[in-house]
């Protein structure tokens, strides 16, 4: 999650290589979570497989993201983190 946050900072700085590097690392780490708990869809209320896909997409689109440093604070990543309730057991 920290790697995704850093990718957002790099978007604001207009540093596409930084965006790519941090988003790629986030995708790798999230894939590690998916592989470590394959039967568990939720991890800390989030779906790591979906986050890994989002991180990979951010990395792939890094060169086209441009800079947002001269604007007011805005959402720069299309990832919304909302805990998902686990099904009743």
Backbone torsions as a table, in degrees:
resi	resn	phi	psi	omega
1	UNK	NA	-37.0	178.2
2	UNK	-64.8	-38.7	178.8
3	UNK	-61.8	-38.2	177.2
4	UNK	-66.7	-39.6	178.2
5	UNK	-62.2	-42.2	178.8
6	UNK	-65.0	-37.7	176.4
7	UNK	-59.4	-39.1	176.7
8	UNK	-63.4	-39.3	176.5
9	UNK	-63.0	-42.0	-179.4
10	UNK	-65.6	-31.5	174.5
11	UNK	-62.1	-46.5	-179.8
12	UNK	-62.8	-31.8	179.4
13	UNK	-81.9	-9.1	-178.2
14	UNK	71.9	36.3	-177.6
15	UNK	-116.2	83.7	-175.6
16	UNK	-59.6	-33.2	178.2
17	UNK	-66.2	-37.0	176.1
18	UNK	-66.3	-40.2	176.6
19	UNK	-59.4	-50.6	-177.9
20	UNK	-59.8	-47.4	-176.4
21	UNK	-62.7	-46.0	-177.3
22	UNK	-73.1	-37.6	178.4
23	UNK	-69.2	-38.4	175.5
24	UNK	-60.5	-44.6	-179.8
25	UNK	-64.7	-39.5	177.2
26	UNK	-60.8	-43.6	179.5
27	UNK	-61.8	-42.3	178.9
28	UNK	-62.6	-46.7	-179.2
29	UNK	-64.1	-39.6	178.7
30	UNK	-68.3	-35.9	174.6
31	UNK	-63.3	-36.0	176.1
32	UNK	-61.3	-40.1	177.2
33	UNK	-64.1	-45.3	179.5
34	UNK	-58.2	-44.3	-178.6
35	UNK	-70.9	-30.3	-179.3
36	UNK	-74.5	-31.1	-178.7
37	UNK	-130.1	62.2	-172.6
38	UNK	-62.4	-28.6	-178.4
39	UNK	-84.6	-11.3	-176.2
40	UNK	-101.9	112.2	-179.0
41	UNK	-72.4	-37.8	-177.9
42	UNK	-99.9	144.5	175.6
43	UNK	-139.1	114.4	-177.0
44	UNK	55.7	35.8	179.2
45	UNK	80.5	2.0	-178.6
46	UNK	-117.2	162.7	178.0
47	UNK	-103.6	98.8	-174.8
48	UNK	-60.3	-32.8	179.8
49	UNK	-63.9	-41.2	178.4
50	UNK	-66.5	-40.1	178.0
51	UNK	-65.3	-37.3	178.2
52	UNK	-62.9	-41.9	177.9
53	UNK	-63.9	-43.7	179.5
54	UNK	-62.9	-43.0	179.6
55	UNK	-62.9	-42.7	178.3
56	UNK	-63.5	-38.0	178.3
57	UNK	-65.7	-41.3	177.4
58	UNK	-62.2	-43.9	179.1
59	UNK	-60.9	-42.7	-178.1
60	UNK	-67.2	-30.9	-177.5
61	UNK	-96.9	6.7	-175.5
62	UNK	-51.7	-46.9	-177.8
63	UNK	-62.0	-27.5	-176.9
64	UNK	-89.4	-3.4	-175.1
65	UNK	-76.4	-22.7	177.9
66	UNK	67.7	-157.7	-179.9
67	UNK	-119.4	150.0	178.4
68	UNK	-128.5	18.3	-173.2
69	UNK	-69.0	-25.8	-175.5
70	UNK	-95.9	12.3	-178.6
71	UNK	-115.5	168.3	175.2
72	UNK	-65.1	166.1	178.9
73	UNK	-56.9	133.7	-179.2
74	UNK	-149.2	165.0	175.5
75	UNK	-74.2	126.7	-178.4
76	UNK	-114.2	-12.8	176.9
77	UNK	-119.6	140.7	-178.8
78	UNK	-88.3	35.5	179.8
79	UNK	-112.3	123.1	177.3
80	UNK	-113.3	121.9	-178.4
81	UNK	-95.0	112.6	175.5
82	UNK	-133.9	124.0	178.0
83	UNK	-59.0	140.1	177.0
84	UNK	-103.6	133.8	179.8
85	UNK	-72.4	136.0	176.6
86	UNK	-72.1	147.1	178.1
87	UNK	-63.9	148.1	177.1
88	UNK	-62.0	136.1	179.4
89	UNK	-96.4	NA	NA
